[in-house]
Amino acid sequence: MAELNTVARPYTKAAFEHAVAKGSLDQWSEMLATATAVAKHETMKLVLDNPSFTREQKAEAMISVCEEQMDQSTKNFIHLLAENQRLALLPEISEQFEQLKANQQHSVEVNLTTAFDLGEQQQQKLTQALSSKLGREVSLTTEVDKSIIGGVIVRTDDMVIDGSIRARLAKLAEAMNS
């Protein structure tokens, strides 16, 4: 996994710098998401993994499916990836691009797991609290997992705060067994 991350990084950085310079972060973000979905599709995987197709044919296959969302620079990017046999990196490039975009826009996606549904007002209060704590605009997604019993689990790119009753009980059991 770390190897894919490392190999994808220069492509991501180049795409991101180009998108920032052209003011087209959202367009590149959409294109990379679409290209990733296409590259993950079983039929396209067969094309991309087939050694009888040339690199140019693989690039053209990707572009023909994604063409509506591509301008010339994004088409050139796909050709570059194909030429260097890096089309398989599209999911990693897309993920890294989104992280760079979030950092650029001072926003962060936070996944909140609770034992029960939260009301709109509770979600707004949590979003405001997390925004002030993280110093960024927070985009909150919530999910319900009754197995945590109570409390919340907050997840973002590089941080996990487990304030669930289940985690507290596990710590208590560990303390009692030692």
Residue frames relative to the residue before (quaternion, step in Angstrom):
aa qw qx qy qz dx dy dz
M 1.0000 0.0000 0.0000 0.0000 0.00 0.00 0.00
A 0.6576 0.5059 -0.3132 0.4622 3.57 0.93 -0.90
E 0.6171 0.5529 -0.3525 0.4349 3.58 1.06 -0.68
L 0.6404 0.5108 -0.3228 0.4741 3.60 0.93 -0.85
N 0.6231 0.5522 -0.3169 0.4543 3.52 1.01 -0.91
T 0.6926 0.4840 -0.2662 0.4638 3.57 0.87 -1.00
V 0.6809 0.4809 -0.2930 0.4681 3.60 0.90 -0.89
A 0.6812 0.5020 -0.2891 0.4476 3.59 1.01 -0.78
R 0.5516 0.6818 -0.3794 0.2948 3.58 1.07 -0.74
P 0.6981 0.4557 -0.3255 0.4461 3.69 0.72 -0.83
Y 0.6228 0.5243 -0.3393 0.4712 3.59 1.08 -0.66
T 0.6417 0.5222 -0.3106 0.4680 3.55 0.99 -0.89
K 0.6678 0.5123 -0.2981 0.4503 3.55 0.87 -0.99
A 0.6590 0.5051 -0.3057 0.4660 3.58 0.93 -0.88
A 0.6613 0.4969 -0.3033 0.4730 3.59 0.92 -0.91
F 0.6666 0.5099 -0.3023 0.4520 3.57 0.92 -0.91
E 0.6631 0.4986 -0.3091 0.4650 3.60 0.87 -0.90
H 0.6419 0.5103 -0.3211 0.4737 3.58 1.01 -0.77
A 0.6635 0.5084 -0.3019 0.4584 3.58 0.92 -0.93
V 0.6390 0.5098 -0.3271 0.4741 3.61 1.00 -0.78
A 0.6647 0.5181 -0.3016 0.4458 3.58 0.90 -0.95
K 0.7364 0.3985 -0.2134 0.5034 3.58 1.04 -0.80
G 0.4189 -0.7184 0.4604 0.3106 3.60 1.25 -0.18
S 0.5659 0.6120 -0.3683 0.4118 3.56 1.11 0.65
L 0.1102 0.8297 -0.5369 0.1059 3.59 0.95 0.85
D 0.6835 0.4912 -0.2992 0.4496 3.58 0.85 -0.95
Q 0.6425 0.5212 -0.3242 0.4587 3.58 0.97 -0.82
W 0.6665 0.4838 -0.2999 0.4815 3.59 0.92 -0.88
S 0.6189 0.5486 -0.3385 0.4489 3.56 0.99 -0.79
E 0.6736 0.4880 -0.2828 0.4777 3.58 0.91 -0.94
M 0.6568 0.5150 -0.3122 0.4538 3.56 0.93 -0.91
L 0.6768 0.4849 -0.3048 0.4625 3.59 0.88 -0.88
A 0.6318 0.5228 -0.3337 0.4649 3.60 1.03 -0.73
T 0.6610 0.4952 -0.2983 0.4783 3.57 0.97 -0.87
A 0.6686 0.4981 -0.3024 0.4620 3.58 0.87 -0.94
T 0.6217 0.5347 -0.3358 0.4636 3.58 1.07 -0.71
A 0.6559 0.5032 -0.3087 0.4705 3.57 0.91 -0.91
V 0.6531 0.5042 -0.3100 0.4724 3.57 0.98 -0.84
A 0.6721 0.5041 -0.3018 0.4505 3.60 0.90 -0.91
K 0.6749 0.4902 -0.2905 0.4688 3.60 1.12 -0.61
H 0.5256 0.6417 -0.4129 0.3762 3.60 1.22 -0.37
E 0.5928 -0.6281 0.3798 0.3314 3.56 -0.94 0.95
T 0.6615 0.5060 -0.3199 0.4518 3.60 0.91 -0.85
M 0.6781 0.4755 -0.2965 0.4756 3.57 0.93 -0.87
K 0.5861 0.5643 -0.3725 0.4464 3.61 1.07 -0.63
L 0.6326 0.5300 -0.3303 0.4581 3.58 1.02 -0.81
V 0.6533 0.5055 -0.3067 0.4730 3.58 1.00 -0.83
L 0.7149 0.4734 -0.2635 0.4419 3.57 0.79 -1.05
D 0.7102 0.4436 -0.2549 0.4835 3.58 1.11 -0.64
N 0.5572 0.6291 -0.3786 0.3879 3.58 1.28 -0.22
P 0.3368 -0.7806 0.4884 0.1966 3.62 -0.49 1.12
S 0.5868 0.5893 -0.3823 0.4028 3.60 1.18 -0.27
F 0.6240 0.4981 -0.3496 0.4902 3.60 1.24 -0.25
T 0.4391 -0.6745 0.5223 0.2818 3.56 -1.05 0.76
R 0.6630 -0.4868 0.3790 0.4241 3.55 -1.27 0.28
E 0.6346 0.5342 -0.3201 0.4577 3.56 1.03 -0.82
Q 0.6574 0.5068 -0.3111 0.4628 3.60 0.96 -0.83
K 0.6332 0.5215 -0.3281 0.4685 3.58 1.04 -0.75
A 0.6449 0.5090 -0.3146 0.4755 3.59 0.97 -0.85
E 0.6760 0.4922 -0.2971 0.4610 3.57 0.88 -0.90
A 0.6095 0.5396 -0.3553 0.4594 3.60 1.06 -0.65
M 0.6540 0.4969 -0.3063 0.4812 3.59 0.95 -0.88
I 0.6859 0.4942 -0.2889 0.4493 3.57 0.83 -0.98
S 0.6399 0.5415 -0.3425 0.4243 3.61 0.94 -0.80
V 0.6790 0.4715 -0.2893 0.4827 3.59 1.08 -0.67
C 0.7756 0.3615 -0.1643 0.4907 3.60 0.98 -0.87
E 0.3429 0.8227 -0.4301 0.1434 3.57 1.29 -0.17
E 0.6263 0.5674 -0.3527 0.4018 3.61 0.97 -0.75
Q 0.7371 0.3958 -0.2283 0.4979 3.60 1.09 -0.61
M 0.6517 0.5439 -0.3043 0.4323 3.59 1.23 0.03
D 0.2014 -0.7034 0.6613 0.1652 3.48 -1.23 0.65
Q 0.7504 -0.4001 0.2481 0.4640 3.59 -1.23 -0.03
S 0.6606 0.5146 -0.3311 0.4348 3.60 0.93 -0.75
T 0.6639 0.4762 -0.3201 0.4797 3.61 0.99 -0.69
K 0.6021 0.5296 -0.3569 0.4792 3.60 1.12 -0.59
N 0.6368 0.5231 -0.3229 0.4654 3.57 1.00 -0.82
F 0.6230 0.5432 -0.3311 0.4552 3.57 1.07 -0.77
I 0.6499 0.5011 -0.3098 0.4802 3.60 0.95 -0.86
H 0.6402 0.5129 -0.3253 0.4703 3.60 0.99 -0.80
L 0.6352 0.5289 -0.3225 0.4612 3.59 1.01 -0.81
L 0.6534 0.5033 -0.3096 0.4731 3.58 0.92 -0.89
A 0.6639 0.4992 -0.3054 0.4656 3.58 0.93 -0.86
E 0.6411 0.5427 -0.3169 0.4405 3.56 0.94 -0.91
N 0.7511 0.3596 -0.1914 0.5195 3.57 1.04 -0.81
Q 0.4367 -0.7232 0.4216 0.3293 3.57 1.35 0.27
R 0.4662 0.6851 -0.4211 0.3688 3.55 0.93 0.99
L 0.3105 0.7672 -0.5132 0.2271 3.62 1.14 0.36
A 0.6022 0.5730 -0.3526 0.4297 3.59 1.12 -0.58
L 0.6143 0.5658 -0.3391 0.4331 3.61 1.24 -0.33
L 0.4006 0.7593 -0.4564 0.2339 3.61 1.20 -0.21
P 0.6570 0.4920 -0.3523 0.4497 3.68 0.82 -0.74
E 0.6720 0.4871 -0.2974 0.4720 3.58 0.93 -0.84
I 0.6324 0.5231 -0.3271 0.4684 3.59 0.99 -0.82
S 0.6536 0.5166 -0.3112 0.4573 3.58 0.92 -0.90
E 0.6613 0.5084 -0.3046 0.4598 3.59 0.92 -0.90
Q 0.6694 0.4854 -0.2954 0.4786 3.59 0.92 -0.90
F 0.6192 0.5504 -0.3377 0.4467 3.58 1.03 -0.80
E 0.6631 0.5082 -0.3037 0.4580 3.57 0.94 -0.90
Q 0.6326 0.5187 -0.3324 0.4694 3.58 1.05 -0.70
L 0.6558 0.4970 -0.3085 0.4772 3.58 0.96 -0.85
K 0.6391 0.5289 -0.3165 0.4601 3.56 1.03 -0.82
A 0.6498 0.5094 -0.3138 0.4688 3.59 0.95 -0.87
N 0.6473 0.5047 -0.3194 0.4735 3.59 0.97 -0.81
Q 0.6401 0.5306 -0.3143 0.4582 3.57 0.99 -0.85
Q 0.7597 0.3693 -0.1884 0.5010 3.56 0.94 -0.88
H 0.3976 -0.7474 0.4477 0.2877 3.57 1.33 0.17
S 0.5181 0.5896 -0.4497 0.4263 3.53 0.84 1.03
V 0.1064 -0.7827 0.6109 0.0536 3.53 -1.24 0.41
E 0.3411 -0.7103 0.5756 0.2188 3.54 -1.13 0.72
V 0.0881 -0.7908 0.6056 0.0086 3.55 -0.85 1.03
N 0.1907 -0.7539 0.6206 0.1002 3.53 -0.96 0.99
L 0.1177 -0.8033 0.5837 0.0108 3.54 -0.70 1.14
T 0.1109 -0.7844 0.6089 0.0408 3.58 -0.72 1.09
T 0.0109 -0.7988 0.6000 -0.0419 3.56 -0.78 1.08
A 0.5600 -0.6012 0.4480 0.3525 3.54 -1.26 0.33
F 0.7870 0.1666 -0.0714 0.5897 3.58 1.19 -0.58
D 0.6324 -0.5218 0.4060 0.4036 3.56 -1.24 0.40
L 0.2837 -0.7380 0.5874 0.1726 3.54 -1.04 0.82
G 0.4655 -0.6564 0.5150 0.2954 3.53 -1.11 0.67
E 0.6916 -0.4805 0.3468 0.4130 3.55 -1.28 0.33
Q 0.6580 0.5147 -0.3082 0.4552 3.57 0.96 -0.88
Q 0.6478 0.5082 -0.3179 0.4702 3.62 0.97 -0.80
Q 0.6403 0.5208 -0.3206 0.4648 3.58 1.01 -0.81
Q 0.6481 0.5151 -0.3172 0.4626 3.59 0.99 -0.83
K 0.6522 0.5070 -0.3157 0.4668 3.60 0.95 -0.83
L 0.6574 0.4974 -0.3071 0.4756 3.58 0.96 -0.84
T 0.6338 0.5277 -0.3286 0.4603 3.58 0.98 -0.81
Q 0.6607 0.4966 -0.3034 0.4742 3.60 0.93 -0.88
A 0.6585 0.5089 -0.3103 0.4594 3.61 0.91 -0.89
L 0.6788 0.4775 -0.2896 0.4769 3.58 0.93 -0.89
S 0.6113 0.5511 -0.3466 0.4499 3.60 1.03 -0.73
S 0.6956 0.4531 -0.2865 0.4783 3.58 0.87 -0.89
K 0.6506 0.5144 -0.3238 0.4552 3.61 1.01 -0.73
L 0.7575 0.3880 -0.1993 0.4857 3.58 0.91 -0.94
G 0.3628 -0.7540 0.4760 0.2707 3.58 1.23 -0.36
R 0.6550 0.4486 -0.3047 0.5263 3.56 1.18 0.62
E 0.5522 -0.5470 0.4938 0.3899 3.51 -1.33 0.25
V 0.2255 -0.8015 0.5467 0.0886 3.57 -0.81 1.04
S 0.1545 -0.7266 0.6636 0.0884 3.50 -1.08 0.92
L 0.1573 -0.8429 0.5138 0.0277 3.55 -0.34 1.30
T 0.0292 -0.7404 0.6708 0.0298 3.53 -1.05 0.90
T 0.1710 -0.8049 0.5640 0.0689 3.54 -0.93 0.88
E 0.0188 -0.7629 0.6451 0.0374 3.50 -1.27 0.51
V 0.3504 -0.7298 0.5526 0.1980 3.53 -1.17 0.61
D 0.0490 0.7608 -0.6438 0.0657 3.54 -0.98 1.00
K 0.2926 -0.8068 0.4911 0.1491 3.56 -0.12 1.30
S 0.5774 0.6162 -0.3773 0.3803 3.61 1.16 -0.44
I 0.6130 0.5443 -0.3769 0.4311 3.63 1.15 -0.27
I 0.4235 -0.7564 0.3893 0.3115 3.56 1.44 -0.01
G 0.7418 -0.2668 0.2151 0.5765 3.59 0.83 -0.98
G 0.6616 0.4855 -0.3724 0.4334 3.56 -1.28 0.14
V 0.4041 -0.6986 0.5347 0.2506 3.55 -1.31 -0.33
I 0.1950 -0.7050 0.6602 0.1704 3.51 -1.38 0.34
V 0.1413 -0.7890 0.5966 0.0389 3.57 -0.72 1.15
R 0.0051 -0.7998 0.5994 -0.0311 3.58 -0.77 1.08
T 0.0653 0.7390 -0.6695 0.0364 3.51 -1.11 0.85
D 0.8084 -0.3080 0.1652 0.4736 3.59 -1.25 0.10
D 0.8516 0.1126 -0.0021 0.5120 3.56 0.62 -1.11
M 0.7240 0.3919 -0.2254 0.5210 3.58 1.20 0.29
V 0.0219 -0.7532 0.6572 0.0186 3.54 -1.15 0.76
I 0.0621 -0.7579 0.6491 0.0201 3.55 -0.88 1.02
D 0.0906 -0.8110 0.5779 0.0129 3.54 -0.46 1.24
G 0.0390 0.8084 -0.5809 0.0863 3.54 -0.21 1.32
S 0.3566 0.7574 -0.4791 0.2638 3.55 1.15 0.59
I 0.5952 -0.5548 0.4494 0.3688 3.53 -1.26 0.51
R 0.6021 0.5699 -0.3513 0.4351 3.59 1.03 -0.78
A 0.6730 0.4824 -0.2972 0.4755 3.63 0.91 -0.88
R 0.6484 0.5153 -0.3197 0.4602 3.59 1.00 -0.80
L 0.6449 0.5085 -0.3142 0.4762 3.58 1.03 -0.78
A 0.6343 0.5241 -0.3278 0.4642 3.59 1.02 -0.78
K 0.6493 0.5004 -0.3164 0.4774 3.61 1.01 -0.78
L 0.6391 0.5237 -0.3206 0.4632 3.57 0.99 -0.80
A 0.6550 0.5058 -0.3045 0.4717 3.59 0.95 -0.91
E 0.6390 0.5223 -0.3185 0.4662 3.58 1.01 -0.80
A 0.6588 0.5065 -0.3039 0.4658 3.57 0.95 -0.88
M 0.6744 0.4973 -0.2986 0.4569 3.58 0.98 -0.81
N 0.6891 0.4810 -0.2740 0.4677 3.59 1.10 -0.68
S 0.6682 0.5057 -0.3298 0.4347 3.63 1.14 -0.26
